[in-house]
């Protein structure tokens, strides 16, 4: 897969997340949902490999993606992660993107990222000094690693990833229930179709 020229983030999958999330001070509200939090620890090597996007909150960064969105992760020797994203466009061609993920507000202790907070950039390597990195927090991870829920502090973006192209009905119900309790607007939830095995990379 090849990286595109700036502004590549507007066409990328995950993270896809080429935006800086800003939050304004607010008066505490006792009825507000709890703060978004990442899981306490992520076994990074176990998390590597290919994931399928099975549900999401549609966003402008992925507007070209109509189906078959996947992400593959590979850890570098320095602990950072190479991100390779692919999706199918309306004309049947595939859109590819390459980015880099790194710990953000977390520490890599051995093979464990604590907590599971990363940030992602899809800018060309020479421009990654720019502050255009998007939050990539692992909010949930199934005990057997079959699915993961990805978000960020503002609740604006959400992706549900799975090791297979389809999420079970029980898993979807459970994920949606927990997100609802955490203040997510599930009217934005859309399942993402997979029409065929991913094309060769």
Secondary structure, DSSP 8 states (H G I E B T S, - for coil): -----SSGGGG--STT--S----------TTS-------S-EEHHHH-EEEEEEEEE--GGGTT--EEEEEEEEE-TTS-EEEEEEEE-TTS-EEEEEEEEEESS-EEETTEEES-EEEEE-S-GGGTTSS--EEEEEEEE-TTSSEEEEE-TTSS--EEEESSSS--HHHHHHHHHHHHHTT--GGGEEE----SS----
